[in-house]
């Protein structure tokens, strides 16, 4: 797996009250939620990015009051027209 290096001011960890490891986990989850919510990645891929299984990712979305299921109204309309 590729490794990324990110320079973060040391006071960020104390301000967020987390360790560097917790910060990395939070960033992965935030990025996954953002990309999933924007429709860039699937739910399964977002869970993988976050380092979670799909159920845990859904739980994390619900905990953060994010949309768990993203529905594209155009796709939904096409599905109704086919039915």
N, C-alpha and C positions, 0 to 999 in steps of 0.2 A: 504494500500500500504506500502511495507517495506520502511524504512528510512535508508539511508546510511550516515555515517559520514566520512568526508574527511578532513584531516588537510592540509590547504593551507597557505603558508606564506602570511602575510597581504600585502606585497608589490606587490603581483600578481594582486590584484584588481586595484591598481593605475597604474601599468604598462599596464594593458589591458584596463584601463579606463572604468571599469564596477563595478557594485555592486555585492555582493555575489549572489543575486537572478539572475542577468543577467548571471553571471558566470555559475550557475547551468543550466540555459536554454541552454547556448552555449555548455556546456559539453554534455548534453542530445542529442542535435542536432548533434554534432560532432560524438558521439558514434553511433547514428542511421545511419548517413551517411556512416560511416566506415563499420558497419556491413552489411548494405544494399549493398554497393559497393563490399564487399567481398563475397556476396551471402549467408551470414549466416542467414539473416532474409528477409522476404518478404517486399515489399513496404508498405503494410498496417501495418505490425508489426513495421517497422521502424518509420512510422508516429506516431504510438502509443507511442513508446519509446521516441520520440522527444516531445511528448505532443501536436502534431499538427493533423489536419485532413489531409487526403491524398493529397488534392489539395495544401494545404499550404506546405506540405513536398516536393512535386514536385517543387513548386516555389522556395523553399529554395535550393534544389539541383541545379536548373537552375541558381540561383543567384550566387552560389559558383562554377559554371561551372563544375559540376559533371555529370556523366552519369545519365540520368533520367530513362532510361530503360536498364536493364542489360540483355543481350542476351547470353546464353550459346550456342556456335556454334554446339556442339554435339547434344543438344536438338533440335536446329533449323534444323539440317540435318535430324534427325529422323522424324521431322514433315513433311519435304519435301518428304521423302521416303514413308510416309504413304499416301500422297496426290495423 
